[in-house]
Structures are given as structure tokens and as C-alpha cells.
């Protein structure tokens, strides 16, 4: 199996997804354990199917969606610092993170990082994780050649599986009390 699986390329090509011809693919994933309220995040970067970088960490008092966003943020920061100007795809198995980046983020930003109420009698509501969304927006505003794309989790896509393993490792290190 290659690091960027044929299954992923086939699915992306079938969907007409932009950026599938890119050489740089970064997989971002987060995890969360409700009983400990600790989470982990990770990303793994591949160029031409070869792993070139990875990072992971853990966070106390966390939530699943915030860890998915943290992983995506760390991936975008890495791209800006190490591959700026290079076309890239950040893959995430979180529909929330992908839709948030590609659609909702722009609306929320225009609304002062708030959701609009459903009718005239309802005030706008604060979005979840506003600081993470603002940081992601800042990083992605510098990543003009980066596509945020969804991949199915736990389906044998090597980069996603590895990011998942590292995110859990970050969570476990946090749980054991080691510095991450």
C-alpha cells in the first residue's frame, strides 16, 4: 500500500475534487475521550507518497470537534512554515471541520464569528470554538493553494489511519501526565 492510497485517489478523482494532482497531502485528525475529557490532535504530511513531517499533541478539558480543528490548524501552520506557495490538500475525516472551512467559516466571519438566528426574533448565536476558527481563517488566508477535503475515516487510508494513531498517542501522553 502506498502512503496516499489508490482508494483515496480514486474517490477524489470520481468526486472531481480539486487538488488531487497535488504532490503534497497532509492528513489531519483529532480524537477525544469523554470519560477523561482529554483529546489529541495530529497531522502527517506526505510529498509524492513519502512521509516528510508529522506532529501531534494532547489537550486537557477538550472536545472532539475542537481536536479536529486543532489538527487542521496545526497542519495549516506547518504548510505555511514549510511549504508556502505549494499546492496542497489537507485531508480530514471530520465533516464539521471540512464544511466549516469550505463554507461556514466565510459566513461566520462576515457575521462577526456568530451564527445568524433562524428568524427576526432570535439573536445571532456564538459559534463553537470561535478562537480556533479565527486562527484557522488566518492561516488559510495565507494558504491560497490549499484545498480542504474530506476523507472517510477508519477506511484503510494510510495517512488518515496514521494521523488517527498519532492523535490518540498525544491524548494518551496527556492522560499519563507527560508533557506533549
C-alpha positions, 0 to 999 in steps of 0.5 A: 500500500502506498502512503496516499492510497489508490482508494483515496485517489480514486474517490477524489478523482470520481468526486472531481475534487480539486487538488488531487494532482497535488504532490503534497497531502497532509492528513489531519485528525483529532480524537477525544475521550469523554470519560477523561475529557482529554483529546489529541490532535495530529497531522502527517504530511506526505510529498509524492507518497513519502512521509516528510513531517508529522506532529501531534499533541494532547489537550486537557478539558477538550472536545472532539470537534475542537481536536479536529480543528486543532489538527487542521490548524496545526497542519495549516501552520506547518504548510505555511512554515514549510511549504508556502506557495505549494499546492496542497490538500489537507485531508480530514475525516471530520465533516464539521471541520471540512464544511466549516472551512469550505463554507461556514467559516466565510459566513461566520466571519462576515457575521462577526464569528456568530451564527445568524438566528433562524428568524427576526426574533432570535439573536445571532448565536456564538459559534463553537470554538470561535478562537480556533476558527479565527486562527484557522481563517488566518492561516488559510488566508495565507494558504491560497493553494490549499484545498480542504477535503474530506476523507472517510475515516477508519477506511484503510487510508494510510495517512488518515489511519496514521494521523488517527494513531498519532492523535490518540498517542498525544491524548494518551501522553496527556492522560499519563501526565507527560508533557506533549 
